[in-house]
Amino acid sequence: MSVAVAPVEVMTFGCRLNILDSEQMRRAATGAGLERAVIVNSCAVTGEAVAQARQAIRKLKREQPEARIIVTGCAAQTEPATFAAMPEVDLVLGNDAKGAPATWAGVRAGLDFGVSGEEKVRVNDIMAVREGALHMVDGFDGRTRAFVQVQTGCDHRCTFCIIPYGRGNSRSAPMGEVVAQVRRLVEAGQGEVVLTGVDLTSYGGDLPGQPNLGRLVRTLLRQVPDLKRLRLSSIDSVEADDDLLRALAEEERLMPHLHLSLQSGDDMILKRMKRRHSRADAIRLVGEMRRLRPDLVFGADLIAGFPTETEGMFRNSLDLVEACGLTFLHVFPYSPRPGTPAARMPQVGRAVAKARAARLREKGEAALRRHLSANVGARRSVLVENGRLGRTEHFTPVHVARDAAPGTILPLRIAGHDGARLIAA
């Protein structure tokens, strides 16, 4: 969770896309002259995320009784009535137009004249939205890498996931706009750019000629030669295209770190999740990518305690960590989301799901320690994030021994680690 500063405060929950959305909303709302307002950019990925947003809203109103509270984001899109029923909330705004300056001019006018009842909810059918949604934000104050949203929405319907109902169907930003945006960021001094999206590897399927993610990556690196480092956010392993694999093999400026949306290591659970890959598919892809780029480091999303998951099925997920050589794990205990098919399946007890998630995290911590140990004695290119913290090419955190300006890329020798990060000499 992060909070921006007045005159318009933005409280952000959830993913990197929400961070991008929040920056765009802050600028648009400030430009529209909105004052004494707090925008709550919510997340719907779990029931806990929705509850956290509601708790934060209540606390916010107690601490700032004069503030006008606008709730937007995926939870506002999927559960508008939940937030409209809160007396602390002045307006519930859908995801489709929350970044447009005209939206915030209208919000200001509505709040100035007062809104009530059904007027509190301005949420449209997100599935009817067809245009792309590139967030044209030229960097972030205090950040050393820039995130560029090249895709939003998702055409797949995993049985556990509510996000398509918050973000809509897949839409991509035109390649020329992405190139122009990255060029502006590099000219403004950004050394590292991260391409991000809800379903990043579906990029281009809705554009003329259907350019894929690999083609976008290679075009960016060719047309923006001063870009030092390019990263990808989470990708769906089954959608990794041949162009992307070639880019991994041939483009040194494409960083050797990928985060995979795996979710489970058991074939039956994957089918019940309505995922499009098998356990063998995941292992085979990771092996092929490592053959092309031996120093690749992988992270993965994994869900523990999905409905019908037995102990044996869960062990297949535990074993996947070593079978794929995973290093960075994002582990979630399953959380039923109302309206999704998985919520109607036979549930695993909450306590069991949490215990299994804890076991997966322990496995991940051991894998991370092995990775850290393997880096001791190596030289790494470290992007400094603040005076004493940086990240290697593999996105591994590093404690830097001397102060350096944020954004500086230093060649450093790794002297050791503390179990959570590397320590540079």
N, C-alpha and C positions, 0 to 999 in steps of 0.2 A: 504494500500500500504506500502511495506517495501523495504528498500534498503540495500544490503550487501556492504562490503567494498572491495577496490582494493586488489589484482591486477585485479580480475574480479568482476565487479559490477553486481548485479542482482536486477532488479526492478520487484516486484511481484504485480500482481493484482488478485483479486478474492479469491478463497476458500482455505481451509486448504490443499487440495491436491496440489494446486499450491505452497504453502509454502514448502511442501515436495519436489516437483519437483525442486524448485529453489535451495534448499540446495544441492540436488544431482548434479544439473548442475554446481553449483559453484565449488564443489569439483572436478568434472570431467574436467571442462574447465581449472581450475587452474593446475590440474595434467597434462593436455596436453600442458601446457606452453602458453596458450592464454594470450595476454597482450593487454592493451589499448582497452578493449572491455567491452561493456555493454549488458547484456542479458535482454531483456524485455519479461517477462513471462505473456502473456496476458490472458484476460478472455472474454468469449463470451456470458455470461448469459443474458446480456442486451445490447441494442444499446448504452446506456450511457457508459458501461464498455469499449466498443470498442473505442468510442470517447475519453475517458479518456486516453487510451493507446496511441492513435495517438497524442493527445496534449502533453503528457509526452515525446514522442519521439522527437517532434519538439523542446521542451524546452531543452531537454537533448543535442541535437546537437548544439543549440545556446551556451549552457554553456560549453560543451566539444567538440569543433569542431574536435579534433583529434581522438575522440573515434570512434571505429567501433561498429555499432549497429546491434545486432542479435535479431530478433523477433521470439518468439515461443509461445507455449500455445494454448488454444482452439480457440482464435480469429484468430491466424495465421493458424491454421488447417482449419477453416471453411471459412476464407476470405483471402487467401494468396495474391490474386491480390491487395487487398486494401493496404496491407503493402509494397508489392513489388513496387507499384507505387510511394511510398514516396522516394524522393531523399536522405533523411536522413538515410534510411535503407540499410545496406550492405547485409543482408542475412535473408531469411524467412525459418524457420526450423519447420517441422511438429512434432506432439506430439509422434509419434511412437518410435523414437529412441533418443529423446532429453536427456535422462539420461545416455546413454551409453558412456563410456570413448572413445571408438573408433570413435564415432560420432564427438567428440570435437577435436580429433586429425585431422580428415578430415576437420573440420571447420577451424582450424588453418591453415592448408595447403592451403585451398581455399582462405582465406582472405589474406594470405601472397602473393599469386600470383594474387589476384584481381578477382572479380566476377562481372558480368554484365548481363543485360537482363534476359533471362530465367534461367540462372545459379543462380540468386538470390533466386530462389524458390526451396526448397528441402522438398516437402510435398508429402507423399505417401497416398494411400487409407487406412485410419484408420480402415475401416470395414474389411479389409483383415487380420488384426493383430489378432492372436489367443493366443499367449503366455501370461502368467501372468506377472504382473508388480509390484512386491514388491519393495519398495524403501528402500534399506538397509542403512539407515542413523542412526548412533549411537548417537542420541541426538542432541540438538541444543545449541549453545553457548548462555548463558543468559536466557534460558528457563527452567522452572521448571517441565514441563510435555512434554512427547515425543509423537509424532503422528506416528502411523505405518499404512501405507496403505496396507490393506489386499485385496482390490478389486478395480477395475477400470472399466470404461465403463458402459453401460446400454443397456439391451435388450428391454426396453419399449419405446414407442414412444408417450409420452404426446404431445398434439398438440401445446403447447406453447414452447417446449424445444428444444434448438439447441445442447445441451451438448453431446448426443450420437454421433453426427457428428463431435464433437471435440475429444471425448475420445474413440469412437468405441463401440463394443459390450462388454458385461460383461466378465471379466477375473478375476480369483481369484489366490491369492498366496497360494501355498501348506501349509497345516497346520504345518508341521514340520518346514518349514522355518520361519513361523510367531512365533512359540514357541521359536526357536533359537534366533530370532531377539529381542523379548521381554526379554529373559533371558540376552542377552548382555546389553540391556539398563538398566535393574535392577542392574546388576553387576557393571555398570558404575555410579550408584548412582541415577538413575531416580526413583522417588517414585510413579509417576502416568503416566500411558500409556493410550492413546486414540486410539482406533481402528477406522479407517476412510476409506471411499470409496465413489465412485459416487453413487452407489446403494448398500449400505452396507448389507442390509438384503437379497440380492441375493447371498451372499457369498456361494461359494462351489458348485453351480449348474453346473459348468463346470469341476469340479474335479472328479477323480475316487471315487466312493462311494457317491458322492454328500453330503459331510458333510455340515451341516447348520451353521448359525452364532451362535446359542445357543451352539452347540457342540464345536465350536471353543472357545467360552468364557469359558465354563466349563473346557476344556482341558488346556487352558492357566492358569487358576487359580489353577488347580491341579498340573501342572508340573512346575509352577514358583511360589512356595509358598512364596517367599520373595517379590513378587509384592504387594505393599500396596494398590494401588487404580487402578481400571480399569474402563475406561469410553468408551461409544459408541458415535460416532458422529450421524448425522441425520439418522433416519431409516424410511422406508416405512411401515406404520402401517399395511397394508394388508399382509405383508410378515413376520410379527413377528411369529416365530415358537414356538412350545411347549417347546423345550429345552431352548429357550431364556426366556420364561415366568417362567420356573422353576428356572433358574439361578437368575432371579430378586428376586424370593421369597426366595431363599436359600443362595445366595452368598453375604455376607456383603461387600466384597471387590469390588463388582460391584456397582458403585456409583448410587444413586437413582435420576438420572436426565436423561431424554430422550428428544431428539428433534425430532419431528414428521414432516414428509413431508405431510401436509394436503392440502394446497393450496387454498381450498375453503370450506365453510360450506353449500353450496347449491347443491342439487343433480343434477339439470339440468346443472349447470356450471361444476360440476365434470365429468358428461358424456361428455360434449363438450371439456373438457380438456383431455379426454380419460384416466382419472384416474380409478383405479380398486377398489376403495372403495366408499361407500356412507357415508352420514352424520351419519346415525345410526351406521354404522360399526365403525367409529372413536369414537363415544361416548361409544359404547359397549366395545371396546378394552381398552380405558382409564379407564373405570370402573373396568374391569377385572384386569388390571395391578395394580390399586390402592388397590384392594381387596388383591392381593398377596403381595404388598409392599406399605403399607399405606402412607409412607412418600415420595413417588415418586413425583417429580416436573417435569412438562412438558413444553417444548417450542414447537414452531411450525412455519413453513413457511406458509405464507398466501399471496395470490396475490389479489390485488384490481383492479377493472376495467377491468376484462377479457372481451373479446368480447361478446356482447349480454347481459352482466350483467345489470339487472335492479336494482332499489333501493331496491326492496323487496328481490331480490337474494343477494344483498350485505348485507342486514340486517341479513340474515341467517349466513353469515360469522362473523358479529359482535357478534351475539348471541352464536356462537360456542365457543368463548373465555370463557364464563361462563359455557356453557354446558359441556365442557371438563375440566374446571378448569385450563386453560392455564396460565402460568406465564411469560415466556420469548417469545416474538413474534419477528420474522423476517418478516417484511412487505415489499412487493414490489409492486409499481404501475406497471400494466401490460405494457410490452415493446414488440412490435411486432418484431420478428426475421425473416428476409427474408428466405424463403424456408420452413417455418413451416406452417402447416394447419391453425393454429389460426390467422396467419397474413392475411389470405384470408377471414376470417369471418368478419361480420359487427362490426366495432370498436366502443368502447366507447371513448368519447373525452378525450384527454390527461389531460385536466384540471379536469375533473370529476374523472378520475383514481387517480390523485394526491390528490384530496380532500378526496376521500374515503380512500386512504392509510393513510392520516393524521388522520382520525377518528379512523381507526384501531389501529394506534400507540397510540392514546390517551387512547383507551380501554386497550391496553397492559400496558401502564404506570400505570393505575389505578390498574390493576391486580398485577403488580410488587409491588406497594406500599402495597397492602394487604398482599402479601407474606412476605415482609420485616417486617411489623408490627407483623405478626404471629410468627416471629422468635425472637422477643425481649424477653429476659429472658431465652432463651434456651441456652444450651451448644452445640457448634458445633466444628467439627474437621476441622481445617482450614489449607490448604496448602498455605504457604507463597510464593508469586510470586516475590515480591521484599521487601525492608525493611518494608514497611507499607501497602502493599496490598496483600490480599490472596483470596482464594475461599473455600467455604464450600463444603461438600459432594454433595450438590445440585447445585453446580456451582454458587452460589450466591456470588457476590463480597463483601469483608469485608475490612474495614479499621482496621488495627492492631495497637494497642496502643503503642507497643514497637518494636524496630528493631529486626529482626530475620533473620537468614540466609535463602536465597531463597532455596526452596525445603523442608524446615522444616515443619512438620505437628504438629500443636499446638491445644490442647483442650482449647477453649475459650468460655467465656460467652458473649452473645450478649446484649449490654446495650441499643442500639437504632439504628436508621437509619436516613439517610438524604434524603430519597426519591429515591435514586439511588443505594445505597449500605448499608450494615449493618455496625454498628460500635461496635467493640469489647471492652469489659471493660479493 
